[in-house]
């Protein structure tokens, strides 16, 4: 389309002029993924943001992801093209709530999922993502561990590590809405399919899965799988990058497609506008940033 062509040309000019990189999460709209320099999961995006050689980072995702970029890059401009792109899971916990829980467990080490605000990360000892939560908890030698804010991921990690965790009761409403019935329906329709689930899914749903992986971890799982049919239990936007990479496989999502409205708020027009105006910027107050950085760096060091 002419309109898209104009936007794409302007975006390319601006990307060079601003010395910018565009990072996009796997759930972003296809046309946004197509203009990104890097597409990945939260861990991959945090790593890219930490190592990026550019003056401007355009973060196509939700606010906690852009905040993580701003935490590791105080001297760079981090843009979030759609400032309303939030995360209902991150909103389930406040720094005050976490401080209250810490008072009840003064000896506990706090592991906080990356889907959280910078202020909550600043109250935490370690950050983790779905791609490394098990490794992060395994690496901690402490009598008690608080795990926030995702109860489903917390329970999965608890089972995988055999460690007793004090788990915050938050969840991602999109993953939590995937039910056993929905999975059984897909399994009935595609009995030989491999089932891969995101660890934000409920415990009973995870029990039905053959593999559990972060969004980028799913690429490896599918690459190594012999089945042609794959049932994917996560946000349905994953159909685009997985379909592109595995054109010979058939992917199935729950019939009531899990969709994250926040992830779909970013459009090409908004990406171009943000590069043109160098707004909206994401910044983190320095005292919060320094504490949050410790938690993020400890995570990045674990591998
Ligand atoms: P990933 O890190 O696996 O991409 O998950 C991020 C997320 O927010 C899933 O809902």
py3Dmol code that shows the C-alpha trace and the ligand (Angstrom):
import py3Dmol

protein = """\
ATOM      1  CA  UNK A   1       0.000   0.000   0.000  1.00  0.00           C
ATOM      2  CA  UNK A   2       1.168   3.567  -0.775  1.00  0.00           C
ATOM      3  CA  UNK A   3       0.604   4.746   2.821  1.00  0.00           C
ATOM      4  CA  UNK A   4       2.651   1.907   4.266  1.00  0.00           C
ATOM      5  CA  UNK A   5       5.391   2.509   1.677  1.00  0.00           C
ATOM      6  CA  UNK A   6       5.640   6.163   2.736  1.00  0.00           C
ATOM      7  CA  UNK A   7       5.799   5.223   6.402  1.00  0.00           C
ATOM      8  CA  UNK A   8       8.408   2.535   5.769  1.00  0.00           C
ATOM      9  CA  UNK A   9      10.618   4.922   3.782  1.00  0.00           C
ATOM     10  CA  UNK A  10      10.370   7.607   6.447  1.00  0.00           C
ATOM     11  CA  UNK A  11      11.077   5.034   9.142  1.00  0.00           C
ATOM     12  CA  UNK A  12      14.241   3.898   7.370  1.00  0.00           C
ATOM     13  CA  UNK A  13      15.463   7.494   6.971  1.00  0.00           C
ATOM     14  CA  UNK A  14      14.752   8.241  10.643  1.00  0.00           C
ATOM     15  CA  UNK A  15      16.332   5.021  11.878  1.00  0.00           C
ATOM     16  CA  UNK A  16      19.627   6.023  10.201  1.00  0.00           C
ATOM     17  CA  UNK A  17      19.430   9.725  11.119  1.00  0.00           C
ATOM     18  CA  UNK A  18      18.686   8.976  14.790  1.00  0.00           C
ATOM     19  CA  UNK A  19      21.170   6.089  15.014  1.00  0.00           C
ATOM     20  CA  UNK A  20      18.297   4.010  16.366  1.00  0.00           C
ATOM     21  CA  UNK A  21      17.548   0.333  16.821  1.00  0.00           C
ATOM     22  CA  UNK A  22      14.061  -1.099  16.893  1.00  0.00           C
ATOM     23  CA  UNK A  23      13.454  -3.954  19.328  1.00  0.00           C
ATOM     24  CA  UNK A  24      10.160  -5.874  19.178  1.00  0.00           C
ATOM     25  CA  UNK A  25       8.569  -8.580  21.294  1.00  0.00           C
ATOM     26  CA  UNK A  26       7.377 -11.808  19.663  1.00  0.00           C
ATOM     27  CA  UNK A  27       3.713 -10.815  20.290  1.00  0.00           C
ATOM     28  CA  UNK A  28       3.931  -7.559  18.324  1.00  0.00           C
ATOM     29  CA  UNK A  29       1.942  -6.982  15.123  1.00  0.00           C
ATOM     30  CA  UNK A  30       3.577  -8.669  12.063  1.00  0.00           C
ATOM     31  CA  UNK A  31       4.324  -5.369  10.299  1.00  0.00           C
ATOM     32  CA  UNK A  32       6.084  -4.074  13.436  1.00  0.00           C
ATOM     33  CA  UNK A  33       8.150  -7.275  13.762  1.00  0.00           C
ATOM     34  CA  UNK A  34       9.121  -6.909  10.108  1.00  0.00           C
ATOM     35  CA  UNK A  35      10.805  -3.526  10.659  1.00  0.00           C
ATOM     36  CA  UNK A  36      12.564  -4.530  13.889  1.00  0.00           C
ATOM     37  CA  UNK A  37      16.327  -5.051  14.135  1.00  0.00           C
ATOM     38  CA  UNK A  38      15.689  -7.732  16.731  1.00  0.00           C
ATOM     39  CA  UNK A  39      12.568  -9.704  17.678  1.00  0.00           C
ATOM     40  CA  UNK A  40      12.578 -11.839  20.795  1.00  0.00           C
ATOM     41  CA  UNK A  41      11.379 -12.754  24.261  1.00  0.00           C
ATOM     42  CA  UNK A  42      11.864 -10.621  27.392  1.00  0.00           C
ATOM     43  CA  UNK A  43      15.264 -12.139  28.127  1.00  0.00           C
ATOM     44  CA  UNK A  44      16.553 -11.705  24.582  1.00  0.00           C
ATOM     45  CA  UNK A  45      15.243  -8.142  24.488  1.00  0.00           C
ATOM     46  CA  UNK A  46      16.856  -7.296  27.838  1.00  0.00           C
ATOM     47  CA  UNK A  47      20.161  -8.718  26.556  1.00  0.00           C
ATOM     48  CA  UNK A  48      19.893  -6.781  23.304  1.00  0.00           C
ATOM     49  CA  UNK A  49      19.040  -3.583  25.176  1.00  0.00           C
ATOM     50  CA  UNK A  50      22.060  -4.101  27.451  1.00  0.00           C
ATOM     51  CA  UNK A  51      24.478  -4.555  24.557  1.00  0.00           C
ATOM     52  CA  UNK A  52      23.064  -2.183  22.015  1.00  0.00           C
ATOM     53  CA  UNK A  53      25.324   0.216  20.088  1.00  0.00           C
ATOM     54  CA  UNK A  54      22.885   3.021  19.243  1.00  0.00           C
ATOM     55  CA  UNK A  55      21.728   6.350  20.596  1.00  0.00           C
ATOM     56  CA  UNK A  56      18.023   5.595  20.487  1.00  0.00           C
ATOM     57  CA  UNK A  57      16.151   2.388  21.335  1.00  0.00           C
ATOM     58  CA  UNK A  58      12.600   2.106  20.047  1.00  0.00           C
ATOM     59  CA  UNK A  59      10.928  -0.486  22.209  1.00  0.00           C
ATOM     60  CA  UNK A  60       7.946  -2.181  20.561  1.00  0.00           C
ATOM     61  CA  UNK A  61       6.435  -4.033  23.473  1.00  0.00           C
ATOM     62  CA  UNK A  62       4.883  -3.014  26.775  1.00  0.00           C
ATOM     63  CA  UNK A  63       6.036  -0.520  29.375  1.00  0.00           C
ATOM     64  CA  UNK A  64       7.951  -2.848  31.724  1.00  0.00           C
ATOM     65  CA  UNK A  65      10.109  -3.959  28.777  1.00  0.00           C
ATOM     66  CA  UNK A  66      10.954  -0.365  27.839  1.00  0.00           C
ATOM     67  CA  UNK A  67      11.663   0.378  31.503  1.00  0.00           C
ATOM     68  CA  UNK A  68      14.125  -2.521  31.599  1.00  0.00           C
ATOM     69  CA  UNK A  69      15.862  -0.968  28.589  1.00  0.00           C
ATOM     70  CA  UNK A  70      15.966   2.424  30.361  1.00  0.00           C
ATOM     71  CA  UNK A  71      17.352   0.749  33.507  1.00  0.00           C
ATOM     72  CA  UNK A  72      20.338  -0.677  31.620  1.00  0.00           C
ATOM     73  CA  UNK A  73      20.776   2.327  29.283  1.00  0.00           C
ATOM     74  CA  UNK A  74      20.553   5.579  31.256  1.00  0.00           C
ATOM     75  CA  UNK A  75      22.567   7.451  28.611  1.00  0.00           C
ATOM     76  CA  UNK A  76      20.409   6.379  25.685  1.00  0.00           C
ATOM     77  CA  UNK A  77      16.937   7.470  24.702  1.00  0.00           C
ATOM     78  CA  UNK A  78      14.370   4.687  25.119  1.00  0.00           C
ATOM     79  CA  UNK A  79      11.136   5.281  23.239  1.00  0.00           C
ATOM     80  CA  UNK A  80       7.866   3.444  23.848  1.00  0.00           C
ATOM     81  CA  UNK A  81       5.795   4.325  20.756  1.00  0.00           C
ATOM     82  CA  UNK A  82       2.535   3.643  22.607  1.00  0.00           C
ATOM     83  CA  UNK A  83       2.768   4.824  26.226  1.00  0.00           C
ATOM     84  CA  UNK A  84      -0.552   3.160  27.151  1.00  0.00           C
ATOM     85  CA  UNK A  85       0.918  -0.292  26.423  1.00  0.00           C
ATOM     86  CA  UNK A  86       0.891  -1.743  29.926  1.00  0.00           C
ATOM     87  CA  UNK A  87       0.881  -5.181  31.524  1.00  0.00           C
ATOM     88  CA  UNK A  88      -1.973  -6.254  33.824  1.00  0.00           C
ATOM     89  CA  UNK A  89       0.335  -8.833  35.431  1.00  0.00           C
ATOM     90  CA  UNK A  90       2.897  -6.132  36.306  1.00  0.00           C
ATOM     91  CA  UNK A  91       0.043  -4.080  37.785  1.00  0.00           C
ATOM     92  CA  UNK A  92      -0.765  -6.810  40.335  1.00  0.00           C
ATOM     93  CA  UNK A  93       2.165  -5.771  42.518  1.00  0.00           C
ATOM     94  CA  UNK A  94       3.298  -2.444  44.001  1.00  0.00           C
ATOM     95  CA  UNK A  95       6.558  -1.666  45.813  1.00  0.00           C
ATOM     96  CA  UNK A  96       4.534  -1.100  49.010  1.00  0.00           C
ATOM     97  CA  UNK A  97       2.900  -4.535  48.695  1.00  0.00           C
ATOM     98  CA  UNK A  98       6.275  -6.176  48.201  1.00  0.00           C
ATOM     99  CA  UNK A  99       7.767  -4.281  51.174  1.00  0.00           C
ATOM    100  CA  UNK A 100       4.951  -5.587  53.389  1.00  0.00           C
ATOM    101  CA  UNK A 101       5.636  -9.164  52.287  1.00  0.00           C
ATOM    102  CA  UNK A 102       9.380  -8.682  52.849  1.00  0.00           C
ATOM    103  CA  UNK A 103       8.690  -7.561  56.427  1.00  0.00           C
ATOM    104  CA  UNK A 104       6.901 -10.868  57.033  1.00  0.00           C
ATOM    105  CA  UNK A 105       9.909 -12.791  55.659  1.00  0.00           C
ATOM    106  CA  UNK A 106      12.970 -10.719  56.585  1.00  0.00           C
ATOM    107  CA  UNK A 107      15.454 -13.452  55.626  1.00  0.00           C
ATOM    108  CA  UNK A 108      13.949 -14.088  52.219  1.00  0.00           C
ATOM    109  CA  UNK A 109      15.660 -13.335  48.913  1.00  0.00           C
ATOM    110  CA  UNK A 110      13.253 -11.743  46.427  1.00  0.00           C
ATOM    111  CA  UNK A 111      13.055 -12.935  42.816  1.00  0.00           C
ATOM    112  CA  UNK A 112      10.860 -10.765  40.637  1.00  0.00           C
ATOM    113  CA  UNK A 113       9.638 -11.645  37.176  1.00  0.00           C
ATOM    114  CA  UNK A 114      10.602  -9.041  34.577  1.00  0.00           C
ATOM    115  CA  UNK A 115       6.862  -8.319  34.103  1.00  0.00           C
ATOM    116  CA  UNK A 116       6.946  -5.736  36.912  1.00  0.00           C
ATOM    117  CA  UNK A 117       7.584  -2.023  37.343  1.00  0.00           C
ATOM    118  CA  UNK A 118      11.084  -0.619  37.862  1.00  0.00           C
ATOM    119  CA  UNK A 119      10.036   0.373  41.403  1.00  0.00           C
ATOM    120  CA  UNK A 120       9.163  -3.265  42.218  1.00  0.00           C
ATOM    121  CA  UNK A 121      12.425  -4.483  40.667  1.00  0.00           C
ATOM    122  CA  UNK A 122      14.229  -1.957  42.874  1.00  0.00           C
ATOM    123  CA  UNK A 123      12.779  -3.739  45.935  1.00  0.00           C
ATOM    124  CA  UNK A 124      13.975  -7.117  44.611  1.00  0.00           C
ATOM    125  CA  UNK A 125      17.268  -8.989  44.775  1.00  0.00           C
ATOM    126  CA  UNK A 126      17.016 -10.776  41.451  1.00  0.00           C
ATOM    127  CA  UNK A 127      15.047 -10.262  38.309  1.00  0.00           C
ATOM    128  CA  UNK A 128      14.099 -13.234  36.096  1.00  0.00           C
ATOM    129  CA  UNK A 129      12.217 -13.916  32.886  1.00  0.00           C
ATOM    130  CA  UNK A 130      10.273 -16.954  31.739  1.00  0.00           C
ATOM    131  CA  UNK A 131      13.444 -17.963  29.872  1.00  0.00           C
ATOM    132  CA  UNK A 132      15.639 -18.225  32.967  1.00  0.00           C
ATOM    133  CA  UNK A 133      13.409 -18.300  36.090  1.00  0.00           C
ATOM    134  CA  UNK A 134      14.401 -21.895  36.901  1.00  0.00           C
ATOM    135  CA  UNK A 135      18.146 -21.133  36.572  1.00  0.00           C
ATOM    136  CA  UNK A 136      17.845 -17.961  38.651  1.00  0.00           C
ATOM    137  CA  UNK A 137      16.078 -19.747  41.532  1.00  0.00           C
ATOM    138  CA  UNK A 138      18.529 -22.677  41.322  1.00  0.00           C
ATOM    139  CA  UNK A 139      21.439 -20.237  41.646  1.00  0.00           C
ATOM    140  CA  UNK A 140      20.161 -18.788  44.940  1.00  0.00           C
ATOM    141  CA  UNK A 141      21.367 -20.128  48.242  1.00  0.00           C
ATOM    142  CA  UNK A 142      18.910 -18.730  50.800  1.00  0.00           C
ATOM    143  CA  UNK A 143      16.588 -20.135  53.485  1.00  0.00           C
ATOM    144  CA  UNK A 144      13.522 -18.480  51.936  1.00  0.00           C
ATOM    145  CA  UNK A 145      12.695 -17.166  48.468  1.00  0.00           C
ATOM    146  CA  UNK A 146       9.856 -14.796  47.630  1.00  0.00           C
ATOM    147  CA  UNK A 147       8.736 -15.103  44.008  1.00  0.00           C
ATOM    148  CA  UNK A 148       6.695 -12.271  42.470  1.00  0.00           C
ATOM    149  CA  UNK A 149       4.347 -11.458  40.835  1.00  0.00           C
ATOM    150  CA  UNK A 150       3.235 -14.438  38.675  1.00  0.00           C
ATOM    151  CA  UNK A 151       1.722 -17.323  40.642  1.00  0.00           C
ATOM    152  CA  UNK A 152       1.624 -19.660  37.633  1.00  0.00           C
ATOM    153  CA  UNK A 153       5.280 -19.140  36.780  1.00  0.00           C
ATOM    154  CA  UNK A 154       6.078 -19.371  40.506  1.00  0.00           C
ATOM    155  CA  UNK A 155       4.373 -22.748  40.816  1.00  0.00           C
ATOM    156  CA  UNK A 156       6.080 -24.015  37.690  1.00  0.00           C
ATOM    157  CA  UNK A 157       9.488 -22.932  39.033  1.00  0.00           C
ATOM    158  CA  UNK A 158       8.688 -24.460  42.422  1.00  0.00           C
ATOM    159  CA  UNK A 159       7.980 -27.804  40.778  1.00  0.00           C
ATOM    160  CA  UNK A 160      10.978 -27.642  38.435  1.00  0.00           C
ATOM    161  CA  UNK A 161      13.462 -26.736  41.174  1.00  0.00           C
ATOM    162  CA  UNK A 162      11.950 -28.568  44.142  1.00  0.00           C
ATOM    163  CA  UNK A 163      12.365 -25.325  46.144  1.00  0.00           C
ATOM    164  CA  UNK A 164       9.577 -24.062  48.384  1.00  0.00           C
ATOM    165  CA  UNK A 165       8.694 -20.525  47.241  1.00  0.00           C
ATOM    166  CA  UNK A 166       6.612 -17.769  48.820  1.00  0.00           C
ATOM    167  CA  UNK A 167       4.532 -16.864  45.793  1.00  0.00           C
ATOM    168  CA  UNK A 168       2.735 -13.598  45.014  1.00  0.00           C
ATOM    169  CA  UNK A 169      -0.818 -14.179  43.734  1.00  0.00           C
ATOM    170  CA  UNK A 170      -0.646 -12.297  40.424  1.00  0.00           C
ATOM    171  CA  UNK A 171      -1.170 -13.704  36.953  1.00  0.00           C
ATOM    172  CA  UNK A 172      -1.335 -12.769  33.288  1.00  0.00           C
ATOM    173  CA  UNK A 173      -5.074 -12.715  32.493  1.00  0.00           C
ATOM    174  CA  UNK A 174      -4.401 -13.763  28.903  1.00  0.00           C
ATOM    175  CA  UNK A 175      -2.515 -16.942  29.832  1.00  0.00           C
ATOM    176  CA  UNK A 176      -4.678 -17.626  32.869  1.00  0.00           C
ATOM    177  CA  UNK A 177      -7.745 -17.731  30.623  1.00  0.00           C
ATOM    178  CA  UNK A 178      -6.397 -20.789  28.777  1.00  0.00           C
ATOM    179  CA  UNK A 179      -8.228 -23.757  30.304  1.00  0.00           C
ATOM    180  CA  UNK A 180      -7.783 -27.532  30.390  1.00  0.00           C
ATOM    181  CA  UNK A 181     -10.956 -27.845  28.268  1.00  0.00           C
ATOM    182  CA  UNK A 182      -9.457 -25.622  25.563  1.00  0.00           C
ATOM    183  CA  UNK A 183      -6.301 -27.737  25.481  1.00  0.00           C
ATOM    184  CA  UNK A 184      -8.251 -31.012  25.424  1.00  0.00           C
ATOM    185  CA  UNK A 185     -10.330 -29.683  22.536  1.00  0.00           C
ATOM    186  CA  UNK A 186      -7.161 -29.020  20.487  1.00  0.00           C
ATOM    187  CA  UNK A 187      -5.626 -32.354  21.515  1.00  0.00           C
ATOM    188  CA  UNK A 188      -8.830 -34.110  20.392  1.00  0.00           C
ATOM    189  CA  UNK A 189      -8.650 -32.370  17.000  1.00  0.00           C
ATOM    190  CA  UNK A 190      -4.900 -32.976  16.588  1.00  0.00           C
ATOM    191  CA  UNK A 191      -4.043 -36.108  18.581  1.00  0.00           C
ATOM    192  CA  UNK A 192      -0.464 -36.410  17.339  1.00  0.00           C
ATOM    193  CA  UNK A 193       0.419 -32.760  17.920  1.00  0.00           C
ATOM    194  CA  UNK A 194       3.165 -31.685  20.302  1.00  0.00           C
ATOM    195  CA  UNK A 195       1.876 -29.348  23.022  1.00  0.00           C
ATOM    196  CA  UNK A 196       4.108 -26.455  24.042  1.00  0.00           C
ATOM    197  CA  UNK A 197       2.997 -24.095  26.826  1.00  0.00           C
ATOM    198  CA  UNK A 198       4.256 -20.786  28.170  1.00  0.00           C
ATOM    199  CA  UNK A 199       4.977 -21.021  31.935  1.00  0.00           C
ATOM    200  CA  UNK A 200       2.484 -18.197  32.602  1.00  0.00           C
ATOM    201  CA  UNK A 201      -0.236 -20.817  31.921  1.00  0.00           C
ATOM    202  CA  UNK A 202      -2.098 -22.397  34.837  1.00  0.00           C
ATOM    203  CA  UNK A 203      -0.610 -25.417  36.573  1.00  0.00           C
ATOM    204  CA  UNK A 204      -3.287 -27.823  35.262  1.00  0.00           C
ATOM    205  CA  UNK A 205      -2.715 -26.581  31.703  1.00  0.00           C
ATOM    206  CA  UNK A 206       1.060 -26.985  32.036  1.00  0.00           C
ATOM    207  CA  UNK A 207       0.503 -30.566  33.166  1.00  0.00           C
ATOM    208  CA  UNK A 208      -0.987 -31.311  29.740  1.00  0.00           C
ATOM    209  CA  UNK A 209       2.002 -29.865  27.889  1.00  0.00           C
ATOM    210  CA  UNK A 210       4.893 -31.859  26.423  1.00  0.00           C
ATOM    211  CA  UNK A 211       7.207 -28.859  26.680  1.00  0.00           C
ATOM    212  CA  UNK A 212       7.228 -25.583  28.622  1.00  0.00           C
ATOM    213  CA  UNK A 213       9.128 -22.633  27.165  1.00  0.00           C
ATOM    214  CA  UNK A 214       9.416 -18.865  26.920  1.00  0.00           C
ATOM    215  CA  UNK A 215       8.215 -17.369  23.649  1.00  0.00           C
ATOM    216  CA  UNK A 216      11.710 -17.580  22.114  1.00  0.00           C
ATOM    217  CA  UNK A 217      12.310 -20.959  23.770  1.00  0.00           C
ATOM    218  CA  UNK A 218       9.410 -22.243  21.661  1.00  0.00           C
ATOM    219  CA  UNK A 219      11.515 -21.892  18.497  1.00  0.00           C
ATOM    220  CA  UNK A 220      14.072 -24.360  19.830  1.00  0.00           C
ATOM    221  CA  UNK A 221      11.366 -26.759  21.031  1.00  0.00           C
ATOM    222  CA  UNK A 222       9.711 -26.789  17.605  1.00  0.00           C
ATOM    223  CA  UNK A 223      13.012 -27.058  15.760  1.00  0.00           C
ATOM    224  CA  UNK A 224      13.827 -30.200  17.710  1.00  0.00           C
ATOM    225  CA  UNK A 225      10.304 -31.684  17.519  1.00  0.00           C
ATOM    226  CA  UNK A 226       9.482 -34.457  15.090  1.00  0.00           C
ATOM    227  CA  UNK A 227       5.727 -33.667  14.987  1.00  0.00           C
ATOM    228  CA  UNK A 228       4.415 -31.598  12.105  1.00  0.00           C
ATOM    229  CA  UNK A 229       1.490 -30.359  14.187  1.00  0.00           C
ATOM    230  CA  UNK A 230       2.102 -28.143  17.199  1.00  0.00           C
ATOM    231  CA  UNK A 231      -0.433 -26.877  19.743  1.00  0.00           C
ATOM    232  CA  UNK A 232       0.882 -23.556  21.050  1.00  0.00           C
ATOM    233  CA  UNK A 233      -0.394 -22.336  24.415  1.00  0.00           C
ATOM    234  CA  UNK A 234       0.425 -18.661  24.567  1.00  0.00           C
ATOM    235  CA  UNK A 235      -0.620 -15.354  23.034  1.00  0.00           C
ATOM    236  CA  UNK A 236      -1.719 -15.986  19.440  1.00  0.00           C
ATOM    237  CA  UNK A 237       0.643 -13.321  18.052  1.00  0.00           C
ATOM    238  CA  UNK A 238       3.305 -16.045  18.277  1.00  0.00           C
ATOM    239  CA  UNK A 239       1.697 -17.571  15.184  1.00  0.00           C
ATOM    240  CA  UNK A 240       3.451 -14.951  13.037  1.00  0.00           C
ATOM    241  CA  UNK A 241       7.144 -15.436  13.969  1.00  0.00           C
ATOM    242  CA  UNK A 242       6.719 -19.203  14.410  1.00  0.00           C
ATOM    243  CA  UNK A 243       4.868 -19.547  11.092  1.00  0.00           C
ATOM    244  CA  UNK A 244       7.563 -17.532   9.317  1.00  0.00           C
ATOM    245  CA  UNK A 245      10.342 -19.698  10.725  1.00  0.00           C
ATOM    246  CA  UNK A 246       8.525 -23.039  10.357  1.00  0.00           C
ATOM    247  CA  UNK A 247       6.431 -22.841   7.180  1.00  0.00           C
ATOM    248  CA  UNK A 248       6.231 -26.650   6.997  1.00  0.00           C
ATOM    249  CA  UNK A 249       4.601 -27.021  10.435  1.00  0.00           C
ATOM    250  CA  UNK A 250       0.952 -26.563  11.353  1.00  0.00           C
ATOM    251  CA  UNK A 251       0.367 -24.440  14.428  1.00  0.00           C
ATOM    252  CA  UNK A 252      -2.803 -24.529  16.501  1.00  0.00           C
ATOM    253  CA  UNK A 253      -3.883 -22.138  19.242  1.00  0.00           C
ATOM    254  CA  UNK A 254      -6.868 -22.457  21.610  1.00  0.00           C
ATOM    255  CA  UNK A 255     -10.055 -21.780  19.602  1.00  0.00           C
ATOM    256  CA  UNK A 256     -10.765 -18.727  21.751  1.00  0.00           C
ATOM    257  CA  UNK A 257      -7.499 -17.092  20.674  1.00  0.00           C
ATOM    258  CA  UNK A 258      -5.465 -15.627  23.552  1.00  0.00           C
ATOM    259  CA  UNK A 259      -4.715 -12.028  22.526  1.00  0.00           C
ATOM    260  CA  UNK A 260      -2.931  -9.339  24.525  1.00  0.00           C
ATOM    261  CA  UNK A 261      -4.549  -5.995  23.613  1.00  0.00           C
ATOM    262  CA  UNK A 262      -1.618  -4.027  25.062  1.00  0.00           C
ATOM    263  CA  UNK A 263       0.864  -5.780  22.777  1.00  0.00           C
ATOM    264  CA  UNK A 264      -1.229  -4.832  19.744  1.00  0.00           C
ATOM    265  CA  UNK A 265      -1.363  -1.099  20.541  1.00  0.00           C
ATOM    266  CA  UNK A 266       1.947  -0.404  18.787  1.00  0.00           C
ATOM    267  CA  UNK A 267       1.534   0.310  15.079  1.00  0.00           C
ATOM    268  CA  UNK A 268       3.979   1.236  12.307  1.00  0.00           C
ATOM    269  CA  UNK A 269       2.571   4.769  12.306  1.00  0.00           C
ATOM    270  CA  UNK A 270       3.340   5.127  16.030  1.00  0.00           C
ATOM    271  CA  UNK A 271       6.860   3.723  15.582  1.00  0.00           C
ATOM    272  CA  UNK A 272       7.547   6.254  12.806  1.00  0.00           C
ATOM    273  CA  UNK A 273       6.043   9.122  14.828  1.00  0.00           C
ATOM    274  CA  UNK A 274       8.079   8.262  17.923  1.00  0.00           C
ATOM    275  CA  UNK A 275      11.308   8.243  15.881  1.00  0.00           C
ATOM    276  CA  UNK A 276      10.375  11.553  14.272  1.00  0.00           C
ATOM    277  CA  UNK A 277       9.451  13.289  17.548  1.00  0.00           C
ATOM    278  CA  UNK A 278      11.820  11.327  19.834  1.00  0.00           C
ATOM    279  CA  UNK A 279       8.835  10.898  22.146  1.00  0.00           C
ATOM    280  CA  UNK A 280       7.315   9.322  24.238  1.00  0.00           C
ATOM    281  CA  UNK A 281      10.452   8.589  26.238  1.00  0.00           C
ATOM    282  CA  UNK A 282      10.687   6.155  29.111  1.00  0.00           C
ATOM    283  CA  UNK A 283      12.876   7.204  32.027  1.00  0.00           C
ATOM    284  CA  UNK A 284      13.378   5.783  35.496  1.00  0.00           C
ATOM    285  CA  UNK A 285      14.296   7.961  38.531  1.00  0.00           C
ATOM    286  CA  UNK A 286      17.998   7.434  39.310  1.00  0.00           C
ATOM    287  CA  UNK A 287      17.576   6.016  42.854  1.00  0.00           C
ATOM    288  CA  UNK A 288      15.065   3.427  41.593  1.00  0.00           C
ATOM    289  CA  UNK A 289      17.133   2.723  38.489  1.00  0.00           C
ATOM    290  CA  UNK A 290      20.302   1.928  40.443  1.00  0.00           C
ATOM    291  CA  UNK A 291      18.537  -0.568  42.716  1.00  0.00           C
ATOM    292  CA  UNK A 292      16.583  -2.138  39.851  1.00  0.00           C
ATOM    293  CA  UNK A 293      19.819  -2.394  37.845  1.00  0.00           C
ATOM    294  CA  UNK A 294      21.368  -4.624  40.523  1.00  0.00           C
ATOM    295  CA  UNK A 295      18.464  -7.087  40.192  1.00  0.00           C
ATOM    296  CA  UNK A 296      18.599  -7.019  36.384  1.00  0.00           C
ATOM    297  CA  UNK A 297      22.410  -7.401  36.292  1.00  0.00           C
ATOM    298  CA  UNK A 298      22.298 -10.360  38.688  1.00  0.00           C
ATOM    299  CA  UNK A 299      19.837 -11.998  36.291  1.00  0.00           C
ATOM    300  CA  UNK A 300      21.936 -11.283  33.198  1.00  0.00           C
ATOM    301  CA  UNK A 301      25.006 -12.730  34.923  1.00  0.00           C
ATOM    302  CA  UNK A 302      23.249 -16.042  35.584  1.00  0.00           C
ATOM    303  CA  UNK A 303      23.119 -16.874  31.897  1.00  0.00           C
TER     304      UNK A 303
END
"""
ligand_1 = """\
10
LIG
P 8.485 -14.091 27.176
O 9.617 -13.523 27.948
O 8.440 -15.576 27.195
O 8.468 -13.537 25.791
O 7.135 -13.660 27.889
C 6.808 -12.324 28.041
C 5.392 -12.158 28.381
O 5.002 -11.109 28.825
C 4.508 -13.293 28.182
O 3.192 -12.939 28.461
"""
view = py3Dmol.view(width=600, height=400)
view.addModel(protein, "pdb")
view.setStyle({"model": 0}, {"cartoon": {"style": "trace"}})
view.addModel(ligand_1, "xyz")
view.setStyle({"model": 1}, {"stick": {}})
view.zoomTo()
view.show()
